[in-house]
Amino acid sequence: MLEKIRRRESKNMNSNGIDREETRGKSKETKVYLVGCGPGDPGLLTLKAYHLIVTADVILYDRLVSPEILEYAASATTNSVSSNDSYDNKNNSSEGKGLMLFVGKRSGFHTRTQDEIHDLILEFANAGATVVRLKGGDPLVFGRGGEECEFLREKGFDVKVIPGITAASGVGSSAGVPLTHRGVATSARLLTGHLMKKEKKKMDAGENVTLSSESPADLKKEEEKEEEGAVDFAVTAADSDTTLIIYMGLGTLPKTKKKLLQEGALDKRTPCLAVENGTTLKERRVFSTLEYIDEAVVDAQLQSPTLLFIGDAVRLSPYFPQALSKENFSSSSMRWELQVGQDEDENRMRHTPERGGKCRIMSDINDLTSREWFSKNFISEKLFSLPSADDERSKERSSSRVVQTSM
């Protein structure tokens, strides 16, 4: 793939009469894009993001990019033909499909380190490829996009960032939770359940490799300190007029809840919402209160990615169970409610009534209506395609009718 891109770039430069020597030392033309693809629903993908996805030479994508959006990329050809080229030339292009590389991460398992991802992007960009670094949500919200921008700009690339709908906004709105609301929440704060690991390293001169200078026990203690730091920051950010949205906070939720209650930052009846795989076909929601939210997510067996909402604004959601309201809470045996979409697997509907759990099937979770529209009107066939002669004649006739009517 790299050789193919290099040959194409060399051919373009020669055909344009560009001397390679003249291009050296100059700022490189923008060919690297950090693209946010939203929380998962393909209908929330921006048109600009879609355009870049279907025209990129290389796409390096994360774990949180939904399968539907990856389908757009997998079915598209590279942007090897300009809009001025003929349709026949476009069909006969020999460039073929763009390259897609998975560079995703999850807790405890990274397919590639961040430095390796940097080097991959740089290698393709230096070869002349149009590179899309595809990220879930917004690339500059807990996505390490800022680090990638810094690295590439230091190498002379003018990186462009394409914003995406971040999970706090997309998932919150989808669940009917206003992040701010007059008289209820005057601010919203986005937090992370994990702080950056500060690994102490030393170089082994003989092997020229990086080794940890700490024992496993020391590393464990360091990790616990980092978790405590994230929890402490959540407590500092909390107040009754604020909506807390915690990314990657499932693992530290018990500590976060305990600290919030111990410090008196929030009342134990503060409404909470945990959303797994928000806006996707696998979405599940758990409504509870701060007192029971950690038990609730364990009972429902929620997995990452799960986004947490804590604050009185959660109660304004039309999906918030009335049994959890302040008026009914003391008389109700329900402590949390798991909400799932229709046709959900029974294993993902697990709950324990004896502990206060309840499960409700919601018709508007995992709504297939918009997805069916995208399937029937596959967007790549409708947008960014070259107009046919019939289309042009139709436009002319339509324009003529407008002129005659106005006269």
N, C-alpha and C positions, 0 to 999 in steps of 0.2 A: 504493500500500500504506500509506504513512504517513497519507494522508488518511482511509483506511478505519479505521485504528486510532484516529485522533483522534476520528472520529465515534462509534465504539463507546464510547470512554472517556467522551465527553461525554454520551452516552445513559445510560451506567451511573451517572454522577454525578447526573444529573437525576432518574433513576428512584429513586435512593436518598436524594434530598433533600439532597444535599451542595452547599454553596455553594463555588464556586471560590475565593472570597476566603479562606475558612476553611482551605483546603488549602495556601495559600502560606506558605512559610517553615518548613513542617513537613518532617521527614525522609521521604523518598520510600519508598513501600512496595517491598519487594524484588521486582524483576521482571527482574533480570539474574543470570544463572547462568554461571559458568565450569565447563564440563563436560568431564571426561576420559573418552575412549571406549576407552582401552586400546590395546594395540599393533596391533590390526587384526582379529583373529578376532572375529566378531560374538558368539560364545559367551562372550567375556570382557567384554562390555559389562554394566555393572551395571543392575539394574532401575530404580534411581533415575535413572540417566542416560537410559535408554530412555524412561521416562515423560516427562521433560522434552523429549527430542528430538521425541516425537510430539505434544506439546501446545504447543510454542513458536509464537509468532507469527513470529519472525525467528530464523534460524540463520546465524551467521557461522562458516564452517568452514575448517580448515586443510588443507594438502596431504596430511597423513598420516592423515586420516580415511578408512577403507576404503570401497570402493564399496557393500559390503553394508550398512554402517551408514547410509550416505547414502540407501540405498533405503528404510529405515525412515522417515527424515525426509520423503523425497519422496512417500511414499504416505500420509502422515498428514494429517489436517486439524487446524486450529488448535483450541486449547482454548477455543472461544467459548461453550460450553454447560456449565453446572455439572452435577454428578452428580444434582442434584434435578430437572433439566429432563427432559422426556419424551423418549423415543427418537425420536418423530416430529419433535419440535422440533430435535433434534440433526441428524437427516438433512436437514432443511429449512434448516439454517443457511446464511446467505449469505456467511459469511466466507471459505469456500473454503480453498485450500491456504496453508500458511505460506510465507514468503519465505525462500529459501536463497541466500546470497551467499558466493562463494569469495574468501577473502582470504589464500590460501596464499603461502608463500615457499619458494624454494629458492636454493642458492648462486648468486649473480650475477643473480638475477631475483626481484623482489618485485612482486606485483600491486598492493600498496598498502604505504605506509610504516606503521610502528607508530603514528605520530601520526594518520594517516588512519583506521586501524582504531579507535583510541580515539574519534575524532569520530563514526564510523558508529554504534558502540555507543551513544554518548551521544544521538545524534539519535533513534534508535529508542526508547531508554528514555524520553526526555523526551516522546515522542509517546504513551506509555502501553503500548508493546508489551512482551510477555514475551520477553526476548532470551536466547538460548542462544549463548554463545561456545564452540564445539565444537573441542576439541583432541585430538590423538592422545596416547596414554599418559596421564600425569597432568598436569593443567594447571599445577602448581607445580613441575614438575621439568624444567628447561631448556625451558620453554614460554612464558616471558615473561608468565605469568599473574599473577605478583606485581605487575608494572608496571600491568597493566590493572585489577587490584583497587585499587591506590593511586589511579590516575586517577579511577575511578568513585566511590570513597568520598570523595575530595575534592570531588566534584560533588554529594554528598549521597545517593548510592545505597548501600544495604546489600547488597553483592554476596555471593552465596552460592557456595561452591566445592564441586563434586561430584567427589570423588576418582576417579581411574581407575587401572588397573594400569599402572605405568610399564614401559617397554620392558625395563629391566634385569631386573626380576622376571619379567615375562611371557615374554619371549624366552628368558631364561636357563633358566627352569623348563621351557619347551617343549623346549629342546635338552638337558635333563637336566643342566644345570650348576648345582650348588649354589653360591650366592654366598658362603656361609660353610659350613665343615665342620670338625668337631672334629679337631685335629691337622694340618689342611691349611691352612685359611684362617680366621683369627680376625676378619677384618673385610672389608668391601667398600666401595669408594670409587667414587662416580659422578663422572665428569669430562666435560668438554666439550673437543672438539678446536678450538673457536673461542672466543676471548674477544671481548667487546664492542668494536666499532670506536670509536676515539676520534677522530672527525673534528673538525678545527679549522675553525670557520666564522666568517664575518663577514657583517654585513648591508650590502647595497648600498642606500644611502639613497635613491637615485633610483628604483630599480625595486622596492624593498621585497621583495627575494628573498634567500634564503640562498645564498651562494657559498662554495666551498672556498677556503681561503687557501693551499693547497699545490698544487704542480705534480703531474702524474701520477707522476713519478719519486719525489717525496717521499711520496705516498700509498702507493706500492708498498713503500717502505722501512718505512712505518708498519705496513702489513699484515704484513710479514715479522716485525717486532718482536712484533706481537700473536700470530702463530703460534708464535714462539719462547717467548713467555710461557706459552702453553697447554702446549707440550711440556715446558718446565721444571717446570711445576706437576705434570704427570704423573710426571716423574722423582722429584720431591719426595714424591709420594704413594705411590710404589712400594716394596714390600718383599716378601720371599718368603712372608710369611704373609697377604698381602692379595690380594684379587681386584680388579683394575682393570676398570671398565666405562666405555668411552669412547663418548659420544654424538658424532655429527657429526665423527668422527675419521679419516675415510677420506683426506681431502686431506693431513693432517699425519702420516699413519702412517709414511712413510719417516723423517721427522725424529724422530718419537717413538721408533721402534725403534732408530735410530742412537744417540740420546742415552741411552736406557735401557742399552744395551750399553756405551757409552763410559764412563758413570759407574759401571758395575758394579752398577747397581741390581737387575738381574735376570740370571739365567743365560740363555745363548742357546738352551737347550733348554726354556725355559719354555713350556708349552703355550698356544696361542692359538686363539680362535674368532672368525670374522667372520660375521655373519648379516645377509643382505640381505632386506628386507621380512619380518621375522620374524612368525610366526603367520598370515601371509596365504597366499593361493593361489600367490603368486609367491616364496615363501621359498626361499632358497638358503643353504647353509652351507659355510664353508671352515675346515677344521681344519688347523693347522700348528704350528710353533714360532716363537718370537720371531725367530730367525735368518732365517726365510724368509717370514714372514707378509706382508710388503709385496710380495714377488714373487708370492705366492700370490693375493692379491686382484686384482693386475693380470692375471695369467694367466687367472683366472676372470671377469675384467671385471665385478667387482661394482660396483654403482652405489649412490648414496644413495637411501633411508636404509639405512645399514649400521651395525650396532652391534658394537663390539669388546669381547671378553673376554680378559683376559690374567692368567694365574696358574695355580698348580698345581691349583686346583679344576676347571679345564677338563678335566683328565685323568680326572675321575670321571664324566664324561658317558658313558652307555652307547653313544653314537655315536662316541666318540673312537677313531680307528683304532689298532689295536695296533701297526702298523708304525711309528707315531710315538712309541711308548713308549721310555723310556730304555734298556730292555734290547734292543730291536730296532732302534733308530734308526741305529746305526753300520753295521749289516749290510743295511739296507734302502735301496733306491734311491728310495723315495717320500719327498718332502719336504712335500707337502700333499695334502689330499683335498677335492674339491668334492662335496658331497652335494646331490642334487636330488630332487624328488618324481616320482611316476609321470606319464607323458604330458607330460613337460617338452619344450619346444622345443629342438631340437638346437643352436641358436645359443646357448642358455643352458647348454649342457653342455660348452662348450669348455674344454679343458685341454691341456697340453703334456707328454706322458710323458717326452720327452727332458730336460726341466728338472726332472722329479721330480713332476709333477702326475698325479693320478688322479681319476676321476669314478665315483661310486657312486650308483645309484638306490635311494632309500629309500621303502618302502611307506607309512611313517607321516608323511612330510612332505607337506604339502598334503592332509591327510586330509579327505575330503569328507563323512565320516559325520555330524559335527555340523552342517555346513552343509545337508546334505540334510534333517536333522530340522527346522531352522529354516525351510526352504523348504516342507516339508509341513505344518508347524504354525505358519504365519506368526504370529509372536508378537503382533502388534497385534490379531489376531482373538481371541486367547485371554486377553489381559490388558487391564485397564483398561476393559473394555466393560461396559455396563449389564446386570445380570442380567435374564433374561426371567421371566415369570410361571411358566413350566414349571420353570425352575431353582429358584425360590423354593419351589414345591410339592415338588420333589425333595428339597431341604434339610430341609423340615419332616418328610417321611416318613422320611428318614434319621435325623433327631434322635429321632423317635418310636421307631424301632426300637432305638436305643441305650438310651433310657430303659427300655423294656420288658425289654431284655436284662439291664440292671443290676438290675432288680427281681427 
